[in-house]
Amino acid sequence: MELIPAIDIKDGQCVRLYQGDFQQATVYSDDPVAVAQRWAAQGATRLHVVDLDGAKSGRPVNTDAVLAIVRSVRIPVQLGGGLRREEDIAAVLALGVERIILGTIAVENRALLERTLARYGDRVIVGVDARDGMAATAGWTETANISAAALIEKMGELGVTRIIYTDIARDGTLTEPNYSALQMLVHSTGPAIIASGGIAQVEHLQHLATLGVEGAIVGKALYSGAIELPQALAALGEGRIV
């Protein structure tokens, strides 16, 4: 299982939100590039970058910071937030981003999603964010009329190979992941699942590994020091399951 540090950018700063609430943002650094370099130096194999301003506005905002991150590290970067137009998707991929994360258009613009999948294949990840089991869109500010599980099933039928599943109620809370929901989503014939939300300790990562998820995105636990990246990577590498 791949451990992927998160870098959420708001107003050019590296922040973490509590349950996706833009009014409850904690600033951890005013230099996202330095944060990216720190995680890379500590052994991260990939970075998960979210343009929070882009997610809220509907188009990329923090592209200068994203470009600086991509240029500053030698590990792949996946990016989400505000990617709802073909020209914006092409533009961020041109920055050197390896994977793009699409959320709102998966619910609201199926034709664009299908064109993007046809063009970019497995460079496309769909982010499915769940609030009380229902899919949320527009930077988590709106709730769609479809369950997260049903949306993931539809994405698999369209050829999506990878899903990031976030339980909004757990995100930024340092409680624990929603194991039961994740276990129901992992199928050998369905998209690979990357877990996000609620991870607070190495034992949570080890438990996730037993569920068969492909990866886990960790944010607040790294920034608060609850999880030390080198030790977590070592524990996962050694396969010490609890």
Secondary structure, DSSP 8 states (H G I E B T S, - for coil): -EEEEEEEEETTEEEEEETTEEEEEEEEES-HHHHHHHHHHTT-S-EEEEEHHHHHHTS---HHHHHHHHHH-SS-EEEESS--SHHHHHHHHHTT-SEEEE-HHHHH-HHHHHHHHHHHGGGEEEEEEEETTEEEETTTTEEEEEEHHHHHHHHHHHT--EEEEEETTTTTS-S---HHHHHHH--TTS-EEEEES---SHHHHHHHHHHT-SEEEE-HHHHHTSS-HHHHHHHHHHT---
